[in-house]
């Protein structure tokens, strides 16, 4: 603790102007001995005293509480749920840009570090900024693997949390490497079949490309993220797999086909009717151009409805 003695060494100064015969009285003769410099010094002591007292006061933390803590501290909250939608084409099958009919049994993605924000102004993912939020909810802080297509729900739940009411209009999340279980070592594992010209390939493609997403408000037929006290609201991560495999109903030189890898590069390295491959093997087996397109295709998967996200490779 800071003391007065440390701040202001008063030895010798405390006796200025005192009558030596009667220390309790001030002598005019002795007062006359006080120099202007000493008077200014004493005046400074008086002016600095309040500042010293403030400096001795205990520090207070001003860090903003997370929304989870605010609810715990007594606010009425609601239930905020994040779902993942791989869209109908993944649930029902679709034809890639290069003519392969794709059907999926499973698509396992591993999520982590999911945060929902009540931003004061609309978040623009095309900038390098972070959401300017008044409320932040941590929805997930440990790796969780979700099957996007093989479960009983069309749009499986990723995580649920109790959160303060308000409009959650920004979202950040990561697709990360699973650390345990069947899918350890991968961020995304696609399991399905591909057919073209009488050939059928059973494939398992295990990718390991961790990616962070910074997204604004969900864009779709209905707005999402409006949570009332004791109510329920949903947020959504949307996976656009046509940005990965392309789609046959679009011109080959237009989006999303012009940047999608398609399926033919995978068919080229399949052994007969089977393809079981990892990211490391793909880097060796694909051409450099194909592999770079693959990496870019992974970064194009994550959206919020039709809303785009800023992507950062982890």
N, C-alpha and C positions, 0 to 999 in steps of 0.2 A: 504493500500500500504506500502511496506517495504521502509524505508528511510535510507539515509546514516547515520543519527544520531543514528538510532537504530542498524545498522550493526556495525558501528565503533564509539565508544564514544571518541571524539577527545579532549575533554576538558583537558587542561594542556599540551597535546602533541602538539597542534597547536602553542604554544609559544616556543617550544624548539629551541634554537639557535638564538632567536631574540635579537637584541640590545635593551635594555630597554630604552635608550635615544632616539633612532630612531627606532621605531618598524618596519619600512619598510626595514631596513638593517639587515643583519646577522652578528653577531660578532664572530670572530675567537675564542675569549675567551669563549663565550657561546657555540660555536660549540664543543669546547673541552670538555664541560660538558656532551655532549651526550654520554651515555654509549653504549657499543656494543649491549646490550639487546634492547635499544631503537631503534638503527639503524636497527636491525633485524626486530623489530616490524613495523617500517616505510616501510621497504622493502616488508614486507608481505602485507601491505595496498595496495601498488602499484600493486603487483601481483594479489591480490584478487579483485581489482576494476572491471575488465571485467566480472568476475563471478557474482559480485553483480548486474551489469547492466543487465546481462542475467536473473538473478533471478527476477528482477523487471519487465521484459517483460511479457505481457499477455500470458496465457497459450493457446495453440492451440489444438484442438481436432484432433485426428488421426484416429478415428473410420472409418472403411470402409463403404461407402454408400451402401445401398441396390440397386439392379439393377433397381427397380422401381424408385428410386430417380435419378439414373444416366440417365434414359430415360427422366424423367421429366426435367432434367437439360440440355437437348439439344441433346443427342445422338439419332440417328435414330434407332427406334426399330421395332420389328415385333410383330406378334400376337402368343402368346404361349397358347395352349389349353390343358387342362387335361381331358381325357375321362376315363370312367370306363367300363370295359368289363367283363361281367359275363360268357362269352363264350357260345357257341351254346347249350351245354347241358342244361343250365338254360333257354334259349329261346325256345328250342324245346322239353325239357323233357328228362329224363334219368332214368335208373334203378339203385337203390342203391345197396350197397354191399350185403344187406340182402333180395333182391328181390322185393322191393317196387318200382312200377312205379310212378315217381314223375313228376308233372307238376306244374309250378309256374305262378301265376297271377301277383304277385308283389314281389320285394325284395328291401325294402327301407333301404339304408345305410346312415348314417350321417357322413359327413366329416368335418374336421377342420385342421387348422395349416398346410397347404400344402406349401412346399417350393421346388423349383427346383434349382439345382446347376449346374454351370459349374465347375467341379472338375479338378484340375491340374493333378491328377493321378486317375486311376480307383478306385472307392470306393468299398471296400470289406465289405459287410454286415455281414460277419462272425467274424468281430472284434468289439471291443467296441468303436472304433474311430468314429469321425464325418467326413463328406466330407471335404477334403482340397480344398476349393473352391476359385475361383477368381471372381465369379459372383454368386449372390444369388437373386432369385426372390420370393417374397411372393405372392403365387397364391391365398391363401384363409386364412382369419383370423377370421372367424365367422362360427358357425355351419351351415351346408347346407345339407339337406336331398335329396337324389337322388334315383329314382326308377331304379334299374339296369335292369329290364326286362319288365316292364309294359308300357313303353312309346312308342313313335313312332320311336325312334332311337335304333338300336342294341347296340350301344356303346354311351350312353348318355354323354353329356358334364357336367363335374363337375364344372369347372370354366375356365375363360379366362382372360389373362392379357397382357398388352404391356410389352415387355421385350427386352433387348439388344440382338443383334445377337450373335451367337455362338452355341456350342454344349452342350446341357443340358444332362448330363450323370449321374446324381444322383437325387434322389427324396426322400423327407420325408413327411409323412402324418399321420394323426390320424383318426381312426374311433371312434367317441365320442358319448356321450349320448345326444340325442335331448332334447332341453330345452323347446320347445313349439310346439304347433300343435298336430296333431293326433298321432304322434309317440313319443311324449315327454316321457322321461324315458327309452328309448331304443336306442341302437346303431345300431341294425339290426333287421328288422321285415320281416319274410318269410311268404308268403300267397300263398297257393296252395292246391293241392289234391294229395293223395297217394292211390294207388290201388294194391291189391294183393289177390289172391285166392277168388275173388268175393267180397271182402270188400273194401269200399271206405271211406277214411277219409278226411274231409275238415279241413285243419289246418291253424292256425295262430300262429307262434312261435316268440315271442318278446324277443330278447336277449339284455342284457345290460352288455357287456364286453368291456369297452374302451381299445383300443390297439393302440400303436404307431408303425409305420413302418419306417425303414431306409433302403433304396434300392439303388442299383447301377444302371447301365445302363439297359434299356429295352432289353430283350433277345427274339428274334422272327425272323420271315422270313425277315423282313425289320427293319433296325435300325431306331430309332426315336430320336427326340429332336434337329435336326439340323435346326436352325433358321437363316434366312438371313434378312438383313435390308428390311423393308416393306414387309416381307414374312410371311408365316404361318407355324407353326410346331406343332406337337402333342406329348404329353407324355401320358402314360397310366398306370392306376392301374388295375390290373387283379385279378379277384376273382375266385379261384379254388374251386368250391363247391363240387367237387369229393373228396377233402380232408376233407370235412365235412360229407357227406353222403356215401362216398365210391362209388364204381362202380362195376357193375356185370361182366364186361368183364375183370376183373383182379383177380388173385388168392386172396383168403381171407387173406392169411398171407403175402402178399406183399403190397408195397406202391401203392396207398394211403390207402388201406383198413385196414392195420394193425394198423393205428392210427386214423381212422375215426369213428365217433359214429354210422353212419348208420341211418336208420329210425325206426327200430324195438323198441328201447327204448321209442320213442315217441308214437308209436302205442300201446304199453303196458299201457300207462297212459291215452289214449284217452277215452272219454265217448261216447260210441256208434260210431257214424260216425263223431264226432266233437272233435277237439283238439284246445283249445284256451288257451295258456299258456305263462307265463313270466319266466324270469331267476330265480326270487325268488321262484316261485312255482316249477320249475324244480329242484332246489337244495333240496327241500323237497321230491319230488316225485321220483326222480331217485336214484339209488344206488350211493354210494360214488364213486365207480369206473366209473360208467356211467357219473356222473357229471364231474369228473376230465377229462374224455375223451372229453366231450362236450367243456369244457374250452380250452383244447388243440386244438380241431378242429377249434374253432374260431380263434386262433392265426395262424393257417395254411392257412387261406383264402387268405390273401393279397400277391400279387406278382407284378412283372413288366414283363408282358409276361410270359416267363418260368423262369425268374430270381427270385431268392429268396430274401427275406428281413429279416433284423434283427427285431425281435419283442420285444416290451417292454409293459407289462401290465401297464395301467395308473390307 
